[in-house]
Amino acid sequence: MATALITGTSTGIGLATALAFGRAGHQVAATMRNPSAAPALAEAAAREKLPIVVIPMDVDADASVLDGMARITRDLGPIDVLVNNAGIERMGSVEALPLAEFRAVMETNYFGVIRCTQAVLPGMRERRRGCIINVSSVAGHVAVAPMAAYTASKFALESLSECLAQETKAFNVRVAIVEPGIIDTQMARHIGVVLAPSPYPQQRRVAALFATALKAPVPPSLVADKILEVATADTDQLRHPVGPDAEPFLGWRRSMSDEAWVALGALDDDAWYARIQADFGMDVRPQAQE
């Protein structure tokens, strides 16, 4: 059985992934910023007697990552699987969202991945064995306003992962990208809430889209099962879309030129809602939510 390090396990996909690996018999180092504020995983692990150890680690901080990695390797041994799952989102137009928020998203979603990868990769390379799974999103290919901070971080993560895969293949270290669609997590539900009025209409429209999709919620366990499958399978497949809407969203974007995509995002509300209904059969108009 493998030793897996999974980041961002306080809720959602990370929590579900830690449980999936633990239930499959793998030793799990589950990290989060503040374990005392999110006891659900530790309680479930204790209740089910799972081989999961919850460890405080902030992927934004060099010292925290180094300390966490040292503790994991000391107590559990070499890391066989790294799941870079920790992530945050911020909503807002490029004009209005403070630069600090852009930086915060990139620090966690992009630089946090690099920190953790650089910490585990030397050992994997020397042992010529390992698997690194980066949890991206369909947003790594589909840029939707007003999610520029989040989508930019995921576009960057996609590119990083492609380069990393090229570098590590000769050392028998696999790299894979898991790309969820809209999954029932705290993050998705936050996106589904209309924020303060703005001269840009896109936020309320994206909120309506997420709120509608979450009426038929897709559990984080679906993504967790895919991550476990990728980690234990003998495959070099790089990208793994997951969720019932993942491939449709990706195909939707591929079907349009860049100019058509920009024009779609710039439509007025009525035309945009009509287009979503025509393309996906979803009535996401706010009055339909009432």
N, C-alpha and C positions, 0 to 999 in steps of 0.2 A: 504494500500500500504506500501511497505517496504522502509527502508532507506538503501541504498547500498553504500559501500565504494569501489571504484575501483582504483587500483594503475596503474601507467604507462599509462596515458590516452592521452599523447601528440599526438600519431599517432597510426596507425594500429589497432590491436585487442582491445587495451584499449579504444581508441577513439570510435570505433564502438560499444563496449559494453556499454559505458556510454550513447551513443545515444539510443541504444536499450532499456535500462532500463528507460531512461527519456521518450521516446516515449510511453512506456507501462504504464506511470504514476507514476513510482517509484521516490522517492527523491534520488538524486545521489550526493555523494561527490566524485568528480573526482580529483585525485591527480596526480601531475607531478612535476619534479624538478624545472622547470622554466616556469611558465605559459606565461610570456611575450614573450618567444621565440617560443611558439607554440599556437597561438591564435585560431586555427581552431575550436576547440571544443567549446570554449566560444562564438565564433561568431555564430556557428550553434545553440547552445542552445538559444541564444538571438533571433535569427531569427525565430526559431520555438516555442519560449516561453516555453521551456522545464524546468522542475524542476531540473536543474543541477547547482551545485556550484563547480567552479574550485578552488582548494586549493593547494598552494605550499607545497610539502612534498617530502623529499629525503629518500627513504627506506633504504639507506646505513647509515643513521645517527640517532643515538638514540634520540637525542634532537629534531630533525626535526619530527620524527614519533610521539613522545610524544606531541609536540606542535600541530601538525596537528590533532591528535586524540582528544585532548582537545577542539580545535576549533570546530571540527565536532560535538562532543557530546553536546557542549554548544549551537551551532546554530541549529542543526538538530535533536538532541535527540539520543537515543540509536541506535547503528548500528545493523541491522538485517542480512545483507549479506556483507561478505568481499570477494572481488575478488582480489586475489594476482596475478596480471598480469605483473607487472613491470619486465623487463628482458633485458639482453644484451647478445651479443655473441662476441667471439673472435676466429679467425681462425689461425691455425698454428700448426706445429708438436710439440710434447711434448719436443723434443730437443731444438727447436728454440724459442718457445713462451716464453716471459719473465714471471718469476714467478709472477710478479705484475699483469699481465693480468689474470692469473688463479685466483688470489685472488680477483680481481675486479669482475669477473663473479660470483664467489661464494658469494661475499658480496651482490650483488643485487639479484641474482636468488635464493639463499638459505637463507642466513642470513636475507635478507630483508623480506622474507616471515615470518620467525620466529619473527622478530620485530613486524610486523603488527599483526600477530596472537596473540602474547602475550599481545598486547595492547587491543584487542577487546574481547578476550576469557573470561576474568573474568566476564564481563557484560553478555555475552551470557549464560555462565554457571549459573549465579545467576538467570537469567530470564527463564532458561531452554528453550531457543529458539534461533535459529540462524543457519546460513549456511556459511561455508567457502569453497570457490572454488579456487583451485590452478591451474593456467594455466601452465601446463607442456608441453610436446611435445612427439611425437613418439620417439624423441631422448632420452627420458627417459627409453627406452627399446632397442634402436638400436644405438650402439656405432659405429660411423663412423669417421675414421681418415680423415682429421686432425682437428676434432671438439671436441677434448678431453675436453677442458675447458668447453664448453657448455654442452656436453652430460653428463659429470660428475656432473654438477650442477643439471641437470634434473633427473639423476638417484637418486641423493641425495634427491631431492624434492619428488620423488615418494615414497621413503622409509619414509621420514618425514610424508607425508600425510597418509600413511597406519597406522603409529603409532598414529598420531593425531586422526584419525577416531576411533580407538579403545578406546582412552581416553575420547572422547567427546560423544560417542553414548549414554552412560547412562544418560547424561544431556540433551538429545534431541537436540544436536547440530550436524547437518549434515556436513560431509566433503566429497568433491568430487574433482576429478582430471579431467580436460579437456586436451586432448592430440591432438593438431592439427598436421596435416601433413604439407606439403609445402603450405603456404598461401602467398598471394601477399602483403607482407609488406616490409618496408625499410630493415629490417633485412634479409629477404630472398633474396632480390635483391642484398644486399651486399655480401652474401654468393655466389651468382651467378657470381661474378667478379673474374677473375683470378688475384692472387696476385704475388708477386715477385718470381722469379725462386727459386726452392728448390730441394735438393737431393731427397726429398720425393714427389712422383707424385700425392698423393691423393687429394691435394687441387684443382688442375686444373680439376680433374675428378669430384669431388663433385660440383665444380662451373659449369661445363657443365651440370650436372644432374639438378641442380636448374634452370639454364638458360632455359633448355628445358621444365621443368615443368611449368615455369612461362609464357611460350607461350600460355598456356591455364589457365590464372590466376584465382585463387580461392579467392574471396574477403574476407576481415576480417569480414564482416557482417555475414558470415556463422558461424564463431566461436562465434561471439557475440550472435547470436540467440540461439546457443546451451547453452551458459552460462546462458542466461535468462531462457531458458527452465529448466535447472537443478535447478536454484535458486527457481523457482516457482512450480516445480513438487514435488509430495510426493513420493520420491524414495530414497532408500538407496544404489543405484548403485554407486560404488566408481569411476570407470574409464569410461570415455566417449571419445573415439577416434572421431575425427571430420575432415571431408574433404575427398574427393574421393580417396586419396592415403594413408590415415591413416591406415586402416585395411590391405590393401595390403602390406605396409611396415612392419607392425607388424607381419603379417603372414609369410612374407619372412624371417624375422629373426628367427621366431619360427621353421621354416622348416629345419633349419641348426643346426648342432652341433656347439659348441664353436670353435672347431678346423677348421671346414669347413668355418665358418664366418671369422676367421683370415686369412685363405688361400685365400678367396675371396678378402679381402682387400689388400692382398699382391700381387695379380696378376699384370702382366705388363699391360700397357695401352690397347693394342689391345685386350687382353683376357678379361679385365675388361669391356670394352665397348661392346664386343660381349655378355658377360654374362648379362649385363643390358638389351640389346636388346632382348635376349632370354627370360629373366624372366619377363620383363615389356612391351616389344614391343616398346621401346623408343630408337631411335638412338640419343645418346647424344654425339657422337663424335664431337670434335670442328669444323671440316669441315662441319658438318651438320648444324651448327649454322650460317654459312656464307651465 
